Amino acid sequence: MRTVRLRLTLLYTGLFLVAGALLVALVYVLARFSPFPGPAPAPTAPGGGGPPAGTLGPDHVEQAANLHRLLVNSLVAFAVAAFAAMVLGWFAAGRALRPLGAMTATVRRITAERLDRRLPVSGPDDELRRLAVTFNDLLDRLEGAFTAQRRFVANASHELRTPLTLQRATAEIALADPEADAESLRAVLGRMLAAGEHQERLIEALLTLARSQEGLHRRERLDLAAVTAQALRHGDDPGPRIEASLHPAPAFADPALIERLVANLLDNARRYNVPGGWITAWTGVTGGRPTLRIRNSGPPIPAERVPLLLQPFQRLESGRKAGRDGLGLGLSIVAAIAEAHHGTLEVRPLSEGGLDVTVVLPGPVLEEGQA
């Protein structure tokens, strides 16, 4: 099996072989055709004459022999050094890859039930350290997502089980009463129908939340002002006083999800209000981006508790008293829809009580170009 360590060793050895071959060739060429002057040849005796024509003198023969010995010795040294480079490259590659081995062993022990393990982060600030830090950040996000998913499933199971238990208990009580008349049975059926409607609204909200979290499948041009005006016309609750200032706010978004976003914000503003309260709705363009802002009166909410409102099935005590039939999914759906559109959601508590919610969506031109 060609491991990374073997490939690194071959790479180190190959680089050494290339560099060594170039070095041997360069030494031989320099020795053979040296540009530097050598020692002057020994003078010959007068009248002795030189070597016969067409033959090499003793100096040339000795020089050729020396060059041959130099080449042979260089090749022998080169072969020994190549073997040493291979061995040293093997150990050097193993030492360099040792942190990766520790990371691999740790990753193998990480499962969906043991996401609390983290890679060791030590040594110099190099690529391996940055890889470990990045992987640990990924594990942090995965652990948070798994924890939120488990909490969501547990809360959803509890919320779905409650109306079913109520329906069953109501039916058992009615069946156990031998003197039950038509009027009492009609009242029992009314309570069961109300519990079923609550369960239907909860399932619809869960489906909307799941759909918004999986991303967008279609986008159309729409106007936040028109969507908000339509949602205000459908509101039959005469409770809080409503003031609307709706300016054109063109967007490029999923119409069904945006309608749900606006409806949830207005429903929350009505449901968690106070007697004689008020609601203001504003739409327009801020910084080139379509914006929706809804403010409402209501019970005071501590600033540190506001993030809980964006979590599924998280209700404040004041919210429980103000709207007992709330699902606890309104603002979490709003947050998921805003995130699916790559928008921003800002929720601020008002000093006199109530909330100030602002949703900013990306500009329609940019989003249409990306679609």
Long-range contacts (C-beta under 8 A, 24 or more apart in sequence): 4-93, 4-97, 4-100, 5-90, 5-93, 5-94, 5-97, 8-89, 8-92, 8-93, 8-96, 8-97, 9-86, 9-89, 9-90, 9-93, 11-89, 12-85, 12-86, 12-88, 12-89, 12-92, 12-93, 13-82, 13-85, 13-86, 13-89, 16-81, 16-82, 16-85, 16-89, 17-82, 17-85, 20-78, 20-81, 20-82, 21-78, 23-78, 24-71, 24-74, 24-75, 24-78, 27-70, 27-74, 28-67, 28-70, 28-71, 28-74, 31-66, 31-67, 31-70, 32-67, 99-123, 99-128, 99-132, 100-128, 103-128, 103-131, 103-132, 103-135, 107-135, 110-139, 112-146, 115-139, 115-142, 115-143, 115-146, 116-143, 152-312, 152-313, 155-312, 155-313, 155-328, 156-206, 156-312, 156-313, 158-313, 159-202, 159-313, 159-327, 159-328, 160-199, 160-202, 160-203, 163-195, 163-196, 163-198, 163-199, 163-202, 164-199, 166-191, 166-195, 167-192, 167-195, 167-196, 170-195, 198-325, 201-327, 202-327, 202-329, 205-327, 205-329, 205-333, 206-329, 208-257, 208-260, 208-333, 209-312, 209-329, 209-332, 209-333, 209-336, 211-257, 212-257, 212-260, 212-333, 212-336, 212-337, 212-339, 212-340, 213-336, 213-339, 213-340, 215-340, 216-253, 216-254, 216-257, 216-340, 216-341, 217-254, 218-254, 219-252, 219-253, 219-254, 219-367, 219-368, 219-371, 220-252, 220-253, 220-254, 220-255, 221-250, 221-251, 221-252, 221-364, 221-368, 222-250, 222-251, 222-252, 222-253, 222-255, 222-258, 223-248, 223-249, 223-250, 223-251, 224-249, 224-250, 224-251, 224-258, 224-262, 224-283, 224-290, 224-291, 224-292, 224-361, 225-249, 225-283, 225-284, 227-255, 227-258, 227-259, 227-262, 228-262, 228-266, 228-281, 228-283, 228-292, 230-259, 231-259, 231-262, 231-263, 231-266, 232-266, 232-281, 234-263, 235-266, 235-270, 237-270, 239-270, 239-273, 239-275, 239-277, 240-269, 240-270, 240-273, 240-277, 240-278, 240-279, 240-296, 240-297, 241-276, 241-277, 241-278, 241-279, 242-278, 242-279, 242-280, 242-281, 243-278, 243-279, 243-280, 243-281, 244-280, 244-281, 244-282, 245-280, 245-281, 245-282, 245-283, 246-281, 246-282, 246-283, 247-282, 247-283, 247-284, 247-285, 248-283, 248-284, 248-285, 249-283, 249-284, 249-285, 249-290, 249-291, 249-292, 250-285, 250-290, 250-364, 251-290, 251-361, 251-362, 251-364, 251-367, 252-362, 252-364, 252-365, 252-367, 252-368, 252-371, 253-341, 253-361, 253-367, 254-340, 254-341, 257-337, 257-340, 257-341, 258-337, 258-341, 260-333, 260-337, 261-292, 261-333, 261-334, 261-337, 261-338, 261-359, 262-292, 264-330, 264-331, 264-333, 264-334, 265-292, 265-294, 265-330, 265-334, 265-357, 265-359, 266-294, 267-330, 268-296, 268-326, 268-330, 268-331, 268-355, 269-294, 269-295, 269-296, 269-298, 269-355, 270-296, 271-322, 271-323, 271-326, 272-296, 272-298, 272-299, 272-318, 272-319, 272-322, 272-323, 272-326, 272-355, 273-297, 273-298, 273-322, 273-354, 274-298, 274-299, 274-322, 274-353, 277-354, 286-360, 288-363, 289-360, 289-361, 289-362, 289-363, 290-360, 290-361, 290-363, 290-364, 291-358, 291-359, 291-360, 291-361, 292-358, 292-359, 293-356, 293-357, 293-358, 293-359, 294-357, 295-350, 295-354, 295-355, 295-356, 295-357, 296-354, 296-355, 297-350, 297-352, 297-353, 297-354, 298-322, 298-353, 298-354, 298-355, 299-353, 299-354, 300-349, 300-352, 300-353, 301-349, 301-353, 301-354, 301-355, 302-349, 303-348, 303-349, 306-347, 306-348, 306-349, 306-355, 309-347, 309-355, 310-335, 310-345, 310-347, 331-357, 334-359, 341-367, 342-367
